Amino acid sequence: MNCLECNKALDYLDHKNSMDNVGVELCGQHFVRMKKLVEQHGTPIEAIQLYYGLKDAGVNAMLEWWDGKKSVDIAISRVKLNIEIDTKYHMLTHEQAINDLEEAMHSFKNGFTTIRIPHVLIKHYLKETVHNILGIMEGLRANIKVI
């Protein structure tokens, strides 16, 4: 049992505390950082789990990246992909739908693609979700012009 961020060996309490609260193995220092992120930005726990799943797959992603208008749950700048974790997708109103569309428009204007992933998908199918994001990244990479 090692920290997914710094590879430090974890003792039982650090492991239990981290797994119970954020669902990934983190040392005390990195656990505190993630708890602050959750408290300050309302970052979904599933975003943290997906971030570390992508990191394990070799993806250089960023948590809570500022896109100029708002904070994005996960950003993969190399392929201009923003990932938002939907925690309230089952209560979608027309106001939220238009806000989501406007946010997607803002991202497109800046050259980014935004995808929304229901939190239950990450909770129950993390590996499959990571695999599909890797496929999306391949498609985006193929369409990016090299300067």
N, C-alpha and C positions, 0 to 999 in steps of 0.2 A: 504494500500500500504506500504509494508515493503521491505527492502533490502533483496535479496535472499541469501546474504553472511552473514550478521551480524544481520539481523532481525530488524534493526533500522527503525523507521517510516520515510517515505519519504515525503518531501514537494512537491508541484506541479512542481517546476522547476527541482528538482533532478529527479523526475519520468519522466517528459517529455524529458529531456536531455538524460537520460539513454535509454529510449524506442526508441527515434528517432535515436540514434547512435549505440546501440548494441542489441536492441530488448529484453532486460530483465530489470527487476526492480533492480537497484543498487543505493546505497547512493553515495554521491559525492566522497568519499574516494575510494570505490571499483570501481566506474566508471573510475576514473583516472588510477587505476591499469590496468583495462582492455584496456583502450585506449593506454597505454604504451606497453602492450603486442601486440596489433594490429600493432602499429608503429614499434616496434623492431623486431618482428618475422613474421609479415605479417599474423598473425592469422586470419582466416576467421571469420566473425561475426557469421556464422552458427555454428562454433566450440564452441563459447561461449554459444550460445543458446542450443546446444546439451549438453554441460557440465552441465549447470544448469538444463536441463531436466533430465539428469541422476542423478544429485545430488538430485533432488526432488523425484526420484524413489528409493533413498537410496543407490546409487552406489558411492563408494569412487574413483573418477576419478581424474586425474591430467591433467591440461592444459599445453601444450608446454613442454613435458617431453623429456629430452635428452636421446637418446637410445645408445649413444656411437659413433654414426655416424652422426646423424642429429636430429633435434627437431621434435617430433611427436605431431600432433594437440591435441589428447586426448589419454591418456594411462590409462588402468585399470590393474594395476600390479597384483592384487590378482588372476586374471585368465589369465594373460599374453596376454592381448589384446591391440593392438595399433589401433587407428582409425584415418584415414586421411580423411579430407574433400576435395573433388575434386571440385574446383571452375572453372576449365577449361576443364572439361571432354569432352566437345563437340569439342575441337580442339586437340584431341590426335594425336600425330605424332609417328612414329616408334621409334624415339629417346626417347620420354617420356615413351613409353610403355616398352622399355628395361630398362630404369632407374627405373620404378615402379617395374618391375620384380626383378631387382637386390636389391632394397630396401626390397622387400618381402623376398628374400633369406636371406639377412642379419638378418632380424627379426627372421626368422625361425631358423637360426643357433643359435640365442640367446634364443630360446624357446618361442618366441612370435608369435602370429598370427596377421597379419595386414589386416584390411578391409578398403576399400575405399568407401566413401559414397558421392554421388553427392549432392552439396549444395542445389539444388532445392528440394530434398527430405526432408531435414530438414526445409526448408523455408515453405513448404506446408503441410508436414505430420510429424511434430515433435513427437507427441505422438505415432504414429505407428512406427516411427524409434526407439524411446526409447524402445518400447515393443519388437521389433525385436532384438535389442542389448541385452536386458535382456535374450531373448531366446538363443542367441549365447553364452552369458556368462554361462547359465545353461549347455549347451553342452560342453563348455570348462572346466567348473568346474568338470563335470562328468569324464572327461578324465585326470585330473591332479592327479598324484600320491601323496598321503599324506606321507610326510617323518616323 
